[in-house]
Amino acid sequence: MSSIVIFGAGGRAGRRAVSEAVARGHRVTAVVRDPARHGHLDGDGVTLVAGDVTQADSVAAVAAGHDAAINAAVRLDVSTWEFFNGAAHALLDGLGRAGVGRLVLVGIGTTLETAPGVLVHDAPGFPAEAREFSLGHAAQLDVFRDADTEIDWLVVAPPPVVLDDDAPRTGRYRIGGARILPGGDGSASFSYADLAVALVDEIETPKHHRALAAVAS
């Protein structure tokens, strides 16, 4: 059993990650901005706390004593670049101070490659607003790639499609590198439940390190 701190635990990916980790017997600290809005997360195996993933001191405080971290946090009320860039620096600093050695982050499929050096969000006609959001994720990835850190990080990117929040957990998925997996281009659905399986698998048995890894059904 491990102790896992999960940032963004109130969102769709975060809630699923909390449930998956607890079901496997791990001790989870669920980090949200406003615990009063997420009382449903508090229960056996889960401690609900307030925290800010963009503030290193906050990250260090809530992560102390944990073995690993998952980041599924996102904010849409601030600049995308500001949020993801700030979160990356705060996680590296705060988790480093807390002694947390493994970090798995939820990425986005639009930062995957369709060909060597060609990202999904660079396709002609790609929507400007969606590209701005994707560029924030890409900036976060660059921070991690450039960091001189002992943290063993991994960004897990689901297919560039709206994930299914209702589909049941199958426990099956494929995982690869920074290229879209065959059939992972949005033509097939992928669920938040199976994304959570991939996240927790990479906590329990790390197989990918300091990289962007595509997942698909």
C-alpha positions as CSV (number, residue, x, y, z in Angstrom):
1,M,0.0,0.0,0.0
2,S,1.2,3.5,-0.9
3,S,0.2,6.9,0.1
4,I,-0.8,9.0,-2.9
5,V,-1.5,12.7,-3.0
6,I,-3.9,13.6,-5.8
7,F,-4.1,17.2,-7.0
8,G,-7.3,18.2,-8.8
9,A,-9.2,15.5,-7.1
10,G,-12.6,17.1,-7.6
11,G,-12.4,17.0,-11.5
12,R,-13.5,14.1,-13.7
13,A,-10.0,12.6,-14.0
14,G,-9.2,13.3,-10.4
15,R,-12.3,11.7,-9.0
16,R,-11.7,8.6,-11.0
17,A,-8.1,8.5,-9.8
18,V,-9.1,8.8,-6.2
19,S,-11.6,5.9,-6.6
20,E,-9.2,3.7,-8.4
21,A,-6.4,4.2,-5.9
22,V,-8.6,3.6,-2.9
23,A,-10.1,0.5,-4.5
24,R,-6.6,-0.9,-4.7
25,G,-6.0,-0.2,-1.0
26,H,-3.9,2.9,-1.2
27,R,-4.1,5.8,1.2
28,V,-5.1,8.9,-0.7
29,T,-5.0,12.6,0.1
30,A,-7.4,14.4,-2.2
31,V,-6.4,18.0,-2.9
32,V,-9.0,20.5,-4.0
33,R,-9.2,24.3,-3.9
34,D,-12.5,24.3,-1.9
35,P,-13.1,21.2,0.2
36,A,-16.6,22.4,1.1
37,R,-17.7,21.7,-2.5
38,H,-16.3,18.2,-2.5
39,G,-17.4,16.5,0.7
40,H,-18.4,13.4,-1.3
41,L,-14.7,12.6,-1.7
42,D,-14.1,12.3,2.0
43,G,-14.4,8.7,3.2
44,D,-12.5,5.5,4.0
45,G,-9.0,5.7,2.8
46,V,-9.3,9.4,1.7
47,T,-8.4,12.6,3.4
48,L,-9.8,15.7,1.8
49,V,-7.6,18.8,2.1
50,A,-7.4,22.3,0.6
51,G,-4.4,23.1,-1.6
52,D,-3.1,25.1,-4.5
53,V,-1.1,23.2,-7.1
54,T,0.4,26.4,-8.4
55,Q,2.0,27.3,-5.0
56,A,5.1,25.4,-4.1
57,D,4.6,25.9,-0.3
58,S,1.1,24.5,-0.6
59,V,2.3,21.5,-2.7
60,A,5.1,20.8,-0.2
61,A,2.7,20.9,2.8
62,V,0.0,18.6,1.4
63,A,2.5,16.2,-0.2
64,A,4.6,15.6,2.9
65,G,4.7,12.0,3.9
66,H,3.4,10.6,0.6
67,D,5.1,8.1,-1.7
68,A,3.7,9.5,-5.0
69,A,1.6,12.1,-6.6
70,I,-1.0,12.4,-9.3
71,N,-1.8,15.8,-10.9
72,A,-5.2,16.1,-12.6
73,A,-5.7,19.7,-11.8
74,V,-6.9,22.3,-14.3
75,R,-8.2,25.9,-14.2
76,L,-10.1,27.6,-16.9
77,D,-10.5,31.0,-15.2
78,V,-6.9,32.0,-15.6
79,S,-4.4,32.0,-18.5
80,T,-3.8,28.5,-19.6
81,W,-0.1,29.1,-20.0
82,E,0.0,30.8,-16.5
83,F,-1.7,27.9,-14.8
84,F,0.2,24.9,-16.4
85,N,3.5,26.7,-16.3
86,G,3.0,27.7,-12.7
87,A,1.8,24.2,-11.7
88,A,4.8,22.5,-13.2
89,H,7.3,24.7,-11.3
90,A,5.3,24.4,-8.1
91,L,5.1,20.6,-8.3
92,L,8.8,20.3,-9.0
93,D,9.7,22.5,-6.1
94,G,7.1,21.4,-3.6
95,L,7.3,17.6,-4.3
96,G,11.1,17.9,-4.2
97,R,10.9,19.5,-0.8
98,A,8.4,16.9,0.4
99,G,10.5,14.0,-0.8
100,V,7.9,12.6,-3.2
101,G,9.8,10.7,-5.8
102,R,7.1,9.8,-8.4
103,L,4.7,12.1,-10.2
104,V,2.2,11.1,-12.8
105,L,0.3,13.9,-14.6
106,V,-2.8,13.9,-16.8
107,G,-1.9,15.3,-20.2
108,I,-3.9,16.0,-23.3
109,G,-3.9,14.1,-26.6
110,T,-3.5,17.2,-28.7
111,T,0.1,17.4,-27.6
112,L,0.9,14.0,-29.2
113,E,2.6,13.6,-32.5
114,T,0.8,12.6,-35.7
115,A,4.2,12.4,-37.4
116,P,7.8,13.0,-36.1
117,G,7.8,16.6,-34.8
118,V,4.2,17.3,-35.9
119,L,1.7,17.8,-33.0
120,V,-2.1,17.3,-33.3
121,H,-2.6,21.0,-32.3
122,D,-0.5,22.1,-35.2
123,A,-2.8,20.7,-37.8
124,P,-4.2,23.3,-40.3
125,G,-7.6,24.6,-39.1
126,F,-7.2,23.4,-35.6
127,P,-9.5,25.5,-33.4
128,A,-7.6,28.5,-31.9
129,E,-9.2,28.2,-28.4
130,A,-8.4,24.5,-28.2
131,R,-4.9,25.2,-29.5
132,E,-4.3,27.8,-26.8
133,F,-5.3,25.2,-24.1
134,S,-3.1,22.6,-25.7
135,L,-0.1,25.0,-25.8
136,G,-0.5,25.4,-22.0
137,H,-0.1,21.6,-21.6
138,A,2.9,21.7,-24.0
139,A,4.5,24.4,-22.0
140,Q,4.1,22.4,-18.8
141,L,5.7,19.4,-20.5
142,D,8.7,21.6,-21.6
143,V,9.2,22.6,-18.0
144,F,9.5,19.0,-16.9
145,R,11.7,18.1,-19.8
146,D,14.1,20.9,-19.0
147,A,14.1,20.4,-15.2
148,D,17.1,19.2,-13.3
149,T,15.1,17.1,-10.9
150,E,15.3,13.8,-9.1
151,I,11.5,13.4,-9.4
152,D,10.5,10.5,-11.7
153,W,7.7,12.2,-13.7
154,L,5.4,11.0,-16.4
155,V,2.7,12.8,-18.4
156,V,-0.1,10.4,-19.6
157,A,-2.0,11.7,-22.6
158,P,-5.4,10.1,-23.5
159,P,-6.7,10.3,-27.1
160,P,-7.6,13.8,-28.5
161,V,-11.3,13.2,-27.9
162,V,-13.8,14.0,-25.2
163,L,-13.4,11.2,-22.7
164,D,-16.4,9.1,-21.6
165,D,-17.4,9.9,-18.1
166,D,-20.0,7.2,-17.9
167,A,-18.3,4.2,-19.4
168,P,-17.5,1.5,-16.9
169,R,-14.0,0.5,-16.0
170,T,-12.6,-2.2,-18.2
171,G,-9.0,-2.2,-16.8
172,R,-7.7,-2.5,-20.4
173,Y,-5.7,0.1,-22.2
174,R,-2.6,0.5,-24.4
175,I,0.3,2.8,-23.6
176,G,3.1,4.0,-25.8
177,G,5.3,7.0,-26.5
178,A,4.7,10.6,-27.7
179,R,3.0,9.5,-31.0
180,I,-0.8,8.9,-31.3
181,L,-1.4,5.2,-30.9
182,P,-3.1,3.4,-33.8
183,G,-6.8,3.8,-33.3
184,G,-6.1,6.5,-30.7
185,D,-6.9,9.4,-32.9
186,G,-10.4,9.9,-31.5
187,S,-12.1,7.4,-33.7
188,A,-12.6,5.2,-30.6
189,S,-13.8,6.3,-27.2
190,F,-11.7,6.2,-24.1
191,S,-13.0,6.5,-20.5
192,Y,-12.0,8.4,-17.5
193,A,-12.2,5.2,-15.5
194,D,-9.6,3.5,-17.7
195,L,-7.4,6.6,-17.7
196,A,-7.4,6.3,-13.9
197,V,-6.3,2.7,-14.2
198,A,-3.3,3.8,-16.3
199,L,-2.4,6.5,-13.8
200,V,-2.5,4.3,-10.8
201,D,-0.7,1.4,-12.7
202,E,2.2,3.9,-13.3
203,I,2.3,4.7,-9.6
204,E,2.3,1.0,-8.5
205,T,4.6,-0.3,-11.2
206,P,6.4,2.5,-13.1
207,K,7.2,1.5,-16.6
208,H,7.6,4.9,-18.3
209,H,9.9,7.6,-17.0
210,R,10.4,11.3,-17.7
211,A,8.3,11.2,-20.8
212,L,5.0,11.8,-22.5
213,A,3.1,8.6,-23.0
214,A,0.0,8.2,-25.1
215,V,-2.8,5.9,-23.8
216,A,-5.8,4.5,-25.7
217,S,-8.3,1.7,-25.6
